[in-house]
Amino acid sequence: MAPGVARDAADGRDQPPRLPTSRFALSARPVLALDLGGTQVRAAVILPDGSRVARIATETPKAKGPDAVVDACVEALRMSRARAPRNLAGAIAGVGVSSPGPIDPWRGVIIEPPNLGPEFHDIPIAAPLEAALGLPTYLERDTNVAALAEQSFGAARECPDFLYMTVSTGIGGAIVSGGQLLYGPDATAGELGHVPVNLDGPVCGCGGIAHLEAFAAGAGLARFAREAVEAGTSHFLAHRAAENGIDALGAHDVADGEDAGDAVCMALMGQARTAFSVACAGYVNIFNPRLIVVGGTIADKQGDRLLGPARDYVARYSLKTPRRRVQIVPAELGADVSLAGAQPLVSMRLGEGQWRAGRADVTAAVSA
Ligand SMILES: [Zn+2]
């Protein structure tokens, strides 16, 4: 056995030398968190254990344009700081911002999110928030922030090598390897929903062909449901469309139809599970993760009905060595995951000049 390689008592496999689970220590100070989403702007003060105080949620004013959205972010953060106990508010180390991608985390700019309105292109967010709050501010893609939260406080605690996925309206992802997020030169790495799982098939929302997201996410299932109604193949979905309108059809209708025994719904849900399973088997071969942590509304509702088939498929079809190690598990932190992740995000970036891209230093004054 090589020096530094320990043997795992449980299964006799060699364990790699123990790496730090992450390359930073969590700050002992609270941080301010902002989660910018297509429907809500949420803010909170996050304590070092990940708990939230002074949580604020307002509607995202995307119809009023980017300036109004940035103003709403500033206002939510100010309100949260004002509502927090004074000793916490005075000790805040910085601001962590979660946003839909793509984003430029080094410049603190939101590039072209699909759901923040047509004018939202190349909008600086870190600089105006820093100026308004007097606190160093760091931007990251929502799924990367969620992965940091699960690594610090949730399902991937103590885990240096894992994938995070969210299966919801879309499918997002993040890759943590050797204790560090994988970014790529454009910070777009980790888009695990946009991998082809077939040679041809539906066009994905991103324009790609037969991506996992087009088969297994809420928007993809809704599209298949509308097509089934238009083709007259599903009595169950036709009934739902007549009740609520065809544009209101969603993944939950397809899932309900499966439970009611509708053949089209059963086939669509089966296809979604197979697409997810095939993608996971590929991820295991490529990344050799210890964990695949799966969150998001569809994954939360489906539970082992989604994860169970993926575990079976990986156990059968992934490469032998990585498939023995990997576990596919549910996320633990729920809807506030991207708020909690502000704590590790700020902790890992404070004092690291590469994340400021020339912005002047802002040092949080500590009065507590
Ligand atoms: Zn895609």
Residues whose N, C-alpha, C, O or C-beta is under 5 A from the ligand:
A	BS01	ZN	G193 H194 C204 G205 C206 G208 H211
